[in-house]
């Protein structure tokens, strides 16, 4: 499905704003206002254009920024959480672990251990390989993991 070029420019404007200030709160109402369209139209059109809902895109950007700060600085994890837009260290840690598979501290340690192996690989390839994959919502991943951890007799009741 092809979208109107004028609408795509408006959606890109909102996406660029999220990229520039991913640490800020970006509810759909604010993004729709930036784009000059209704909230429902914005949410549908954004997902159609970029393949992700706006909230999931924002989470991706925040996690990318957090991983860059964990890799490139020695800043405390709490500071990184607040710099990247989370108001709670617990929420940051849980979301980071859900998306990357590691806690922020463990991710930092494993990245430092693997750093020498990636010296010869161009940074653009390394960054692309490390980009968070948020095809499935974080809450859906948690529900799937919880269902997988139930005993088999309880799984039948839930289904």
C-alpha positions in Angstrom: 0.0 0.0 0.0 1.4 3.4 -1.0 0.9 6.4 1.2 0.5 10.0 0.3 3.9 11.7 0.0 2.6 14.7 2.0 1.5 12.4 4.8 4.8 10.6 4.8 6.6 13.9 5.2 4.4 14.7 8.2 5.1 11.3 9.7 8.8 11.7 9.1 8.6 15.1 10.9 7.2 13.3 14.0 9.7 10.5 13.7 12.6 13.0 13.5 11.3 14.7 16.6 11.3 11.4 18.5 14.8 10.7 17.2 16.1 14.1 18.3 14.5 13.9 21.8 13.8 10.2 22.5 14.3 10.9 26.2 11.1 13.0 26.2 7.5 11.7 26.6 5.9 11.2 23.2 2.3 10.3 23.6 0.3 9.8 20.3 -1.5 13.0 21.0 1.7 15.0 20.9 3.0 13.1 17.8 -0.3 13.6 16.0 -0.1 17.4 16.7 3.4 17.5 15.3 2.1 15.7 12.2 -1.0 17.7 11.8 -3.3 14.7 11.7 -5.8 13.0 14.1 -4.4 10.6 16.8 -6.1 7.5 15.3 -4.9 8.4 11.7 -1.4 9.1 13.0 -1.1 5.8 14.8 -2.4 3.7 11.9 -0.3 5.6 9.3 2.9 5.5 11.4 2.6 1.7 11.7 1.9 1.3 8.0 4.8 3.6 7.0 7.5 2.3 9.4 6.3 -1.2 10.4 6.2 -0.4 14.1 3.7 1.4 16.3 5.0 4.8 17.6 5.5 3.6 21.1 7.5 0.5 20.0 9.7 2.7 17.7 10.4 5.1 20.7 11.4 2.1 22.8 13.8 1.0 20.1 15.4 4.4 20.0 15.7 4.6 23.8 17.3 1.1 24.0 19.7 2.0 21.1 20.7 5.2 23.0 21.1 3.3 26.3 23.3 0.6 24.7 25.5 3.4 23.2 25.8 5.0 26.6 26.6 1.7 28.3 29.2 1.0 25.6 30.8 4.4 25.3 30.7 5.8 28.9 31.3 4.7 32.4 28.1 6.5 33.6 26.1 4.8 36.3 23.2 2.7 35.0 20.8 4.9 37.0 22.0 8.0 35.1 21.7 6.3 31.8 18.1 5.2 32.6 17.1 8.8 33.3 19.0 10.2 30.4 17.2 7.9 28.0 13.7 8.8 29.2 12.8 6.3 31.9 11.5 7.6 35.2 12.1 4.4 37.0 15.3 2.3 37.1 13.2 -0.8 37.6 11.2 -0.2 34.4 14.4 0.6 32.5 16.1 -2.6 33.7 13.1 -4.8 33.0 12.5 -3.4 29.6 16.2 -3.5 28.7 16.4 -7.2 29.7 13.2 -8.0 27.9 14.5 -6.5 24.6 18.2 -7.4 24.7 18.1 -10.6 26.9 20.5 -9.1 29.4 20.4 -6.7 32.2 22.1 -3.3 31.6 25.0 -4.3 33.8 25.4 -7.7 32.2 25.2 -6.1 28.7 27.9 -3.6 29.6 30.2 -6.4 30.8 29.6 -8.7 27.8 30.1 -5.8 25.4 33.5 -4.9 27.0 34.5 -8.5 26.8 33.6 -8.8 23.1 35.0 -5.3 22.2 38.3 -6.6 20.9 36.7 -9.1 18.5 34.8 -6.3 16.7 37.7 -3.9 16.1 37.9 -4.7 12.4 34.1 -4.6 11.7 32.8 -1.2 10.5 30.7 0.5 13.2 27.6 0.8 10.9 27.5 -3.0 10.6 28.0 -3.5 14.4 25.2 -1.0 15.2 22.8 -2.6 12.7 23.4 -6.0 14.2 22.8 -4.7 17.7 19.6 -2.8 16.8 16.8 -4.0 19.1 14.2 -6.2 17.4 10.8 -5.1 18.6 8.5 -7.0 16.2 6.6 -8.4 19.2 5.5 -6.0 22.0 7.4 -6.3 25.2 4.2 -7.1 27.1 3.4 -9.9 24.7 6.8 -11.4 25.2 6.2 -11.4 28.9 2.9 -13.1 28.5 4.5 -15.8 26.3 7.3 -16.4 28.7 4.8 -16.7 31.6 2.7 -19.2 29.7 5.8 -21.2 28.8 6.7 -21.4 32.6 3.3 -22.7 33.7 3.0 -26.4 34.6 1.3 -28.4 31.8 -1.9 -28.9 33.8 -2.3 -25.1 34.3 -1.6 -24.4 30.7 -4.7 -26.4 29.7 -6.8 -24.3 32.0 -5.5 -21.0 30.5 -6.0 -22.0 26.9 
